[in-house]
Amino acid sequence: MQYILQHSDSAIKLIACTRASPIVEYTFCAGPMIRTRFAPSPTGYLHVGGARTALFCWAYARQRGGSFILRIEDTDLERSSRESVDTILDSLRWLGLDWEEGPFYQMRRLHRYRDAAQQLLKEGKAYHCYCSKEELDAMREAQRARGEKPRYDGRWRDSTQTPPAGVTPVIRFKTPLAGEVAWDDEVKGPITISNSELDDLVILRSDGIPTYNFGVVIDDIDMNITHVIRGDDHVNNTPRQINIYKALGAAVPKFVHVPMLLGSDGERLSKRHGAVSVTQYRDQGYLPEALLNYLARLGWSHGDAEKFSREQLIEWFDLAHISKSPARFDPEKLAWLNQQYLKEADNERLAALARPYLIKAGCDFAGGPPLPNVVALLKERVNTIVELADAAVYFYRALDPPAELRQQHYSAQIRPALVDLQRQLGSVEWNRTAINEVLKKVVAGHQLKLPKVAMPLRVMVAGRAQTPAIDATLELIGREQVLARMSAQLQHFPE
C-alpha cells in the first residue's frame, strides 16, 4: 500500500493506492474545527426557511467533521414561549438534525452580556443613553421631515450633561465615525459598508436584556463559532456585528448569507403559499427524509442530483455551490419527491405512520387485512401518508358510495352480471389469481368488457371509482366483506 498526502488551505487529503484496488481517498479538515450554529427565536413554529438554514449549518459541520450547536434566542419576553421551543426542538429531531452542543438559552446568560457591556463601557467603546421613547420618536420625525434617514443622532455619545433623575439608561455601542466595514461573504462575495451609514446601536436595554446584534456576537464568541450561516435578511446586521467583534478583540467568523425562499409565484414565502412550517408537513404526511432532501436542493446543488440520501448530502455539501439567487418553493416538486421516498420505504414503517390517521377515520383493524399488505398495494399511488391512509380506509370500513357514482355505474343492464359474480365469488378459492379467473369468466359469459363489470364492482366494495387492480383489492378486503358489500349495494341497482 502506498500513501500520498496532498495539502490545501482547507483540507488534507490522504490517498491510499494499491495495484489491485482502486484509489481510496480520505479528507480531513485543516486548521481549527468548524463550528456552526442554528439560533432560532422561539416565537412560533420552525418555518421551512429556518429549517433550510439549520440544514445547511448541520450539513456543513458534518461534512467538515465539525460541531453543530443549537442556541435558543429567547430574549423577546412577550412573544417567546416554551411551546415554541418544544415545537422547534421536535421539528429538528424529526428532520434528523442532531446537535452536539445545546440547546443554550440566552435568558440564562444575562450576566455574560452585562459583563461584556460593562467591559465596553470601561474601555470607552460604549456609553449610557438616557433618551426617552418620546424623545427618540420626535428625533426621527424631525429627520424624516428634513428628508433624512431616521437614526439615532448620538446626542449622549460624548455628553457631559447631568443624567436625568429616575431614568434607567440603555447602553449604546460607539460605532466608529469613520472608515468602512468589509468582509468576504462566502455566498455573496466582497461586501463593504461605510461606518457613516451606521448609528450607535443599543446593545443592552434598560432592563439588562441584550439586543439581538449584541447577544448574538457574545454567544458566537463564547461558543467559538467559525461560520455564521444564516438568511440574507441579516446582511444589514453584519457590519454592526463585525464592529462589536473588533471592539471586543475577538476573531470575526466567516459569514455565509443564504438567499431567501420564495413561493411559486416569486413572492417571499408566507402562510398564503400553504403549509410553511415543518410540523405542518409532518402532519400532512411527508417523510422527514423527503423534506430534508427537498430543502437541501433549495439554493444548493450537486450536479444534476435531485434525490439523494442523508449520507450523500453530508459527503457532497459545500458552501461553493450555494446559489446567490433566491430559490422557489414548489409544493408539487416536494410531493413528487415524497412519492419517490414512499415507494422505497419499508411497509411496516409506513403502516405505523398511517395507523393513527386510520384510527381517526373510524377504522377497525380487527378481522381486516394486515396493514403492511395494504400499504404495499397502495403506496405507489399516493404522495403522502395522509393520502395513503385515505386510500386504505375502505379495507377496514365499508364506505357508502356517493349518489353520483351510483347513478353513473349502477344500471339494470349490468346487474345480472354482478349477481352472477357474487354467486361465483362465494365458492372460489380466495386469492388474486382465482378471483381474476372468475371475473374473466363472468365478463365472457355475459358478453361484456371487463370495465363494464370492474367499475361498478369498485364502487360497490370500495365506495369509490379508483382503486388498485380489482383482483388484488378484493383479495385484501376479504371474501366475507366483499360479498356483504355487494349484497348491500345491489339493492341500489334499478331492476
SULDA-V71397 format. One record per helix or strand of 3 or more residues. SS is the DSSP state (h for helix, s for strand). FROM is the first residue (numbers start at 1). TO is the last residue. If there is no record, write none. Layout:
BEGIN
((SS;FROM;TO) (SS;FROM;TO))
END
This chain:
BEGIN
((s;2;7) (s;11;17) (s;24;29) (s;35;38) (h;48;63) (s;67;72) (h;82;95) (s;101;105) (h;106;108) (h;110;122) (s;126;129) (h;133;145) (s;170;173) (s;180;185) (s;189;194) (h;195;197) (s;202;204) (h;212;222) (s;227;231) (h;232;247) (s;254;258) (h;271;273) (h;278;283) (h;288;296) (h;310;316) (h;331;344) (h;347;360) (h;371;381) (h;385;395) (h;403;409) (h;412;425) (h;432;445) (h;450;462) (h;470;477) (h;479;490))
END
